[in-house]
Amino acid sequence: MGKKNSDKEKHILITAMKLFSSKSYNRTSMQEVADICGISKGSLYLYFKSKEDLLLNILQYYFQYMDDQIMRIEEDASLSTAEKFIKEFEIKLSHYIEHQEFYRLQGQELSGLADKNIYRYLHQQNIAEVKWVEHSLIKIYGNEMVPYASDGAFLLMGMTKQYMELIILKQFPLQVKKIVRFLMAQIDFMIKGLLDSKIEPLMNKNLWSLYLEEAEEEKVHPFELIKQMKNQLKTQSIPDALKAEAIQSLTIMEHELMNMQPRTVILKGMLHNLEQLQSLEETRLKLADSLLLHQMQQIPE
């Protein structure tokens, strides 16, 4: 943790986590955390500069605790790839059951936080979890699994979620080891069926790249980016002809986006027209990404 009194800091983190999860993060003050920990508010601020700093450290502490256990399994040369995955999967599920307060805390509405590192950190952890399953399945089943790895990850994680809810919410007496082995048997049937049938994966490269997008910038609608670019053009010293052409291209895009099914060829053509304006490059790239996401959301089932 990098601070002097690690035992005291650990006590604060665990206590604050339980308080945040039971009362909610937004309704808990630093004074309350200090009172429950038996220290002054001033002493608490010696460890953590703000409530958001405390929250980020709680998240980092618990994820690191689990990662340390996983690393010990990874370093065990006596285990096969499949055996490592099963043991690591068991560790993750056991951690989920043993530290329910921690996962309840993540499930809270943590909106309006000034420290964007918190959102970024949680996003990275969620992505890392899916990637871990995806890469593990590829290592177990080989390169022919690559096209189906993301679908396999979602299938396994979806089934796992249902059984975890039985244990957590319904108090079903299910053992983690039995759950993991049962799930691995089921996912084995599914994956072999997928590989034999050669059915087209649901998660293609475009959808997967959108899901894994790790940029933490808030998604902006294409209309907003078009408006930004028009405002940028007003303040830039560029030839009138180029400026008029750019504004016209942006206006055409606006009109096209109002259609129920915007035509990709039109949108791509207008984006291409904007490439000659280097001063708009950054916003243009954001617009291209935003348009891709917008179009994917318009695809009918």
ChimeraX attribute file (.defattr): number of C-alpha atoms within 10 A of each C-alpha:
attribute: neighborCount
match mode: 1-to-1
recipient: residues
	/A:1	11
	/A:2	6
	/A:3	10
	/A:4	9
	/A:5	10
	/A:6	12
	/A:7	11
	/A:8	12
	/A:9	18
	/A:10	15
	/A:11	12
	/A:12	23
	/A:13	23
	/A:14	17
	/A:15	16
	/A:16	25
	/A:17	25
	/A:18	20
	/A:19	20
	/A:20	23
	/A:21	19
	/A:22	13
	/A:23	11
	/A:24	16
	/A:25	21
	/A:26	14
	/A:27	9
	/A:28	16
	/A:29	14
	/A:30	18
	/A:31	14
	/A:32	15
	/A:33	23
	/A:34	19
	/A:35	13
	/A:36	14
	/A:37	18
	/A:38	11
	/A:39	13
	/A:40	15
	/A:41	15
	/A:42	13
	/A:43	10
	/A:44	22
	/A:45	15
	/A:46	10
	/A:47	17
	/A:48	19
	/A:49	11
	/A:50	13
	/A:51	18
	/A:52	17
	/A:53	15
	/A:54	20
	/A:55	19
	/A:56	19
	/A:57	19
	/A:58	21
	/A:59	20
	/A:60	16
	/A:61	16
	/A:62	17
	/A:63	14
	/A:64	12
	/A:65	11
	/A:66	16
	/A:67	15
	/A:68	11
	/A:69	13
	/A:70	19
	/A:71	11
	/A:72	11
	/A:73	18
	/A:74	16
	/A:75	10
	/A:76	10
	/A:77	9
	/A:78	9
	/A:79	13
	/A:80	12
	/A:81	15
	/A:82	15
	/A:83	13
	/A:84	20
	/A:85	23
	/A:86	18
	/A:87	16
	/A:88	20
	/A:89	18
	/A:90	20
	/A:91	19
	/A:92	18
	/A:93	18
	/A:94	17
	/A:95	17
	/A:96	17
	/A:97	17
	/A:98	11
	/A:99	13
	/A:100	14
	/A:101	18
	/A:102	21
	/A:103	16
	/A:104	16
	/A:105	22
	/A:106	14
	/A:107	10
	/A:108	13
	/A:109	10
	/A:110	13
	/A:111	8
	/A:112	8
	/A:113	11
	/A:114	9
	/A:115	11
	/A:116	12
	/A:117	14
	/A:118	19
	/A:119	15
	/A:120	14
	/A:121	15
	/A:122	15
	/A:123	16
	/A:124	16
	/A:125	14
	/A:126	12
	/A:127	15
	/A:128	13
	/A:129	13
	/A:130	19
	/A:131	16
	/A:132	13
	/A:133	20
	/A:134	21
	/A:135	16
	/A:136	19
	/A:137	25
	/A:138	18
	/A:139	15
	/A:140	14
	/A:141	17
	/A:142	11
	/A:143	12
	/A:144	10
	/A:145	20
	/A:146	16
	/A:147	18
	/A:148	23
	/A:149	24
	/A:150	24
	/A:151	19
	/A:152	25
	/A:153	20
	/A:154	15
	/A:155	16
	/A:156	21
	/A:157	15
	/A:158	11
	/A:159	13
	/A:160	15
	/A:161	11
	/A:162	10
	/A:163	18
	/A:164	20
	/A:165	13
	/A:166	13
	/A:167	15
	/A:168	14
	/A:169	9
	/A:170	10
	/A:171	10
	/A:172	12
	/A:173	9
	/A:174	12
	/A:175	11
	/A:176	19
	/A:177	16
	/A:178	11
	/A:179	16
	/A:180	20
	/A:181	14
	/A:182	12
	/A:183	19
	/A:184	16
	/A:185	11
	/A:186	14
	/A:187	18
	/A:188	16
	/A:189	11
	/A:190	15
	/A:191	19
	/A:192	13
	/A:193	12
	/A:194	17
	/A:195	14
	/A:196	9
	/A:197	9
	/A:198	11
	/A:199	10
	/A:200	10
	/A:201	14
	/A:202	12
	/A:203	17
	/A:204	13
	/A:205	12
	/A:206	12
	/A:207	14
	/A:208	13
	/A:209	11
	/A:210	13
	/A:211	11
	/A:212	16
	/A:213	12
	/A:214	12
	/A:215	10
	/A:216	13
	/A:217	8
	/A:218	6
	/A:219	11
	/A:220	13
	/A:221	14
	/A:222	21
	/A:223	17
	/A:224	11
	/A:225	19
	/A:226	20
	/A:227	14
	/A:228	13
	/A:229	20
	/A:230	18
	/A:231	12
	/A:232	13
	/A:233	19
	/A:234	11
	/A:235	8
	/A:236	11
	/A:237	8
	/A:238	12
	/A:239	8
	/A:240	9
	/A:241	8
	/A:242	15
	/A:243	18
	/A:244	12
	/A:245	14
	/A:246	22
	/A:247	18
	/A:248	15
	/A:249	20
	/A:250	23
	/A:251	16
	/A:252	14
	/A:253	22
	/A:254	17
	/A:255	10
	/A:256	16
	/A:257	20
	/A:258	10
	/A:259	9
	/A:260	8
	/A:261	12
	/A:262	17
	/A:263	13
	/A:264	13
	/A:265	9
	/A:266	15
	/A:267	19
	/A:268	13
	/A:269	12
	/A:270	18
	/A:271	19
	/A:272	12
	/A:273	15
	/A:274	20
	/A:275	14
	/A:276	12
	/A:277	14
	/A:278	9
	/A:279	15
	/A:280	17
	/A:281	14
	/A:282	9
	/A:283	15
	/A:284	20
	/A:285	13
	/A:286	16
	/A:287	21
	/A:288	16
	/A:289	16
	/A:290	18
	/A:291	21
	/A:292	17
	/A:293	17
	/A:294	15
	/A:295	15
	/A:296	13
	/A:297	9
	/A:298	12
	/A:299	8
	/A:300	6
	/A:301	3
